[in-house]
Amino acid sequence: MNRRQFVGWIALTVVIITIPLTLAEEIDDAFTPPEGLSEGWYARIETRMGRIIVRLLPEQAPQSVAHFAAMAEGRLEWFDRVAGESKKGPYYDGNKVHKAVAGHMFEAGGPQGTDQGSPELFVPLENKGPVTFNGPGRLGMGKQFGLISGVQFFVTAAALPQLVAYYPCIGIVVSGQDVVMRITQVKTHRNGQPIEPPVIERIRIFAVGGPAPLPEPVPYRPKRKEVEVYRGPGESHLP
């Protein structure tokens, strides 16, 4: 093979490799919701292990959903405590699952791939509503400093009724429950942190039909008595 033939072969290889990537990006941009979804707001959680679609529940957890959606879409400014600067952009893009419990749940939303260092954004405990953790495939908000985090979240693979009184249920999985189960079953260290953390490539919010607009996130600072309640027995209820 002469030099001209070699250069031509390299160029052809680059084109062949680039085409699938370009098509993948176009397919993502042209995402079409699955048929049969009822009117409402949804979160599309794209992971390297598959896609999860969650119907959001702003009617029972308005501020939890508002913060989750705003962070996913990059509408809410947050302070990066590691970099020491404020940031704004799709928060979950490239995020890693920092905890997995086989057959139970996985947790994400920590910017460092752990449950530490998350932005100090909190929401009130919105634990009222007909959809609870009494069934599998539930999206809930985690805790930080004993408070309900406005950024950390978990998805359940099984019914976890012990969480009902202590965490807000903000969504229900309508597609991709098999992906949830696979993520929970990755190999972990003893503390539940995945050895090779699954990556959340992006989370995008979309609407089906004409639902009412999502609520705007409202800054929340709990009173001292509320902090004492949050630091009670609910701290040990995540598996």
N, C-alpha and C positions, 0 to 999 in steps of 0.2 A: 504494500500500500504506500503510494507516494504522499508527499506533504499535502497536496491539494485534496486528494481523496480523504485523508485523515481529518482535515479541517471540515470538509463537507459532512463527514460521518458525525463529528462532534456537534455541528449545528443541527443536524437532523435529530440527534438524541435529545438536545435541549428543547426542541420544538415538541417532541413526543412527550417529554416529561411535563412541559408547561401546559399543554392543552388540558389534561385532566384537572390540574389545579385551577385553571381559569374557569372551566366548566363548573367545578365544585363551588367556586365563589359566586358564579352567576346563579346556580341553583339555590344557594343560600339566600341571595338577595331577592330571588323570585319565589321565596317560600310561600306555599299555599296551604292554609290550614286543612287538616283532615276533614272529610265530610262528616256530618252528623253532630258537630259541636253545637251546643245550645248558645244562645246569646249571652255574652259576657266578656270578661277580660281574662287573658291567658298569658302564661309565661312559657316560653320555649327555651328549655335548658339544653344546650348543645354540649355534649361531653365527648371525649375521645373513645368512649365505650358505647355511645349511642345517644339518641334524642329522647328527652322526657318532656311531655307537655302537661302543664298544670293549670287547672281552672282556678283563678284567684277568687278570694272571698272578701271583697272590700265591705260587703254588707255586715260582716261580723267581726272584721279586724281591720278597720279603715286605716289607722295609722301604721300598722305593721305592713300592710299591702302598699301603702303610699311610699314608705321608705324603701322597701324592697324594689319596687318598680322604678323609683327615681334613681336609685343606685345602679340598677341594671342599665338604665338608659343614659346615665351620665348627666342627669339634671341636678344633682345635689353635690355641692362642694364638700369635701372632707379633708381632714388634716392627717397627713401621713406622719406618724410619730417617729418612724425610722429615718425618713428623709428630712424631717423637720420642716415640711412645707405643705401648703394647701394644694389639693389636686381636684380636678373635675374631669370626668370621662367615664365610660362604661366600666364600673368598678369590678365586675365579676369576670371580665375577659381575661383568660389565662389563669384564673384562680384554681387552687388545688384543694381537693378533698383532704381535710386534716384529721378526720376521724371516721372509722368504719367499724360497725359491729355486725358480724355475720348474721344475715337473716333478720336484722332489726332496723338499722338506720345508717345513714351517712351524714356527715356534717361538713359544711364549707363556709367560706366567707371571711376567713382570716387572711390578710394580705401577705403574710409571710409563710403561708402553708401550714400554719399552726393556729391554735385558738387564741394566740397572744397578738397584741399590737393592732387590734382592730380599731377603726375610728370610734371615738366616744360619741356615738349617736344612739339614742335610746328611744323606746316607745313604751306607752303604758301597757299593762297586762290586759290584753283583750281576749279573755278566755271564755266568752259567752257565745253561743251559737249552736245551730243544729249539727254542724259538721265538727266532729271531734277526733281524737286519736284512738277511738274505739275500733277503727278499721285501718287497714293498710293503705299505703299510698297517700300519706298526708304531708303537706309542706308546713313547717313550723319555724318560728324564729327562736334562735338560741339565746344564751345568756353570756354576759360579760360583766365582771365585777359584781355579780349577783343580780344584775338588772337585765331586762329584756333588751337584747341588742337590736339595733335598727339595720344591721348588715349581715350578721351571721345567721345561717339558716340550716335546717336539717330536713331530710326526706325519709319517711319511714317505709320499711318493707313489710312490716307486720303491725298488728294492733298493739298499741302501747298505752293502755288506759291509765297507767300511772302518771302520764304527762298531762292529763286533761286539766287539772286545776292550776298548773304551773307554767304552761307555755301557750301562746296563741297559735291556733290552727289557722293558717292564712290561705290554704289551697288544697285541692285534691287532684291527684294524678289521674289523667284521663287517657294517657297513652305513654308507653315506655316503662311500665312497672317492672318488666323483665330487666330493663337497664338498671333500675334502682336496685334490684336484687343482686345483679352482677357486681355493682359497685360495692355493695355492703360486704361482699365475699372476697374482696382482695386481701392479700396477705398483709398483716399488720405487725407492728411491735406490740409489746405487752400493754402499752397504754392506749392501744387502738389506732395509733397513727400509721397510715399505710406506708409500707416499705417503698413502694413505687406509687406515689399518690396519683389517682386519676385526675385528669385535668378538665376543668370546665372551660371550654373554649369561649363561650359567650352565653349570655342570657338576654333574650329579647322579649318584649311585651307586645301583644297584639290583641285586637278586639274582633269579636264575631258579632255581626248584627250592629245594633246601635245602642250599646249600653251607656248609662250615664257616665260622665267623665270620672276618672279616678280622683280621689281626694288628694290635695297637696300635702306634702309632709310638713308637720308642725314641730318645731324644736320642743323637746321635752326634757325637763330636769325634775326628777322625783324629789319629793320632800323627804326629810330624814326618817320619818316613821315608815314611809314606803320602802326605803332602803333596808330597814330592819326586817320588814316582812319578806322582801326578796331574798335576803340572806338566810332565810329559814330553811325548812326541810326540802323545798323545791330544788335546792342546789344538787342533790344527789339523784334526781329522778331520770336524767338522761342515762341510757344504758352504758 
